[in-house]
Amino acid sequence: MQLEAEIRVDPARRADRFVERWNKLSGVADRAYVTGDVMARKSAQNEMAGMAKSLERDPQMESLLAARKVELGISIDTGRRLGAELAFNHGIDFGRGRGLAR
């Protein structure tokens, strides 16, 4: 319990946990895609979308993670905010489309 409190307070440890969780979910989504498990892939992508969207409310975390883009699977900088970049690079929809999705 004390470890969890320390992680919530220490921005660097929060960033480590974010990268670790993001990569785990990315792996789950990739494996689900390969096996054809649509529901598992959608579930993982929904969690990833929530994580990416949370960066909009946490500029400190976004700033720390900006230096770790490669670890998060971002190889080309497009100038987008990190949360939007994560969503774009991993094919995640934030739900703010043009109403064309099914």
Secondary structure as UniProt FT lines:
FT   HELIX           2..9
FT   HELIX           11..35
FT   HELIX           38..54
FT   HELIX           55..57
FT   HELIX           59..66
FT   TURN            67..69
FT   HELIX           70..72
FT   HELIX           82..89
FT   TURN            90..91
//
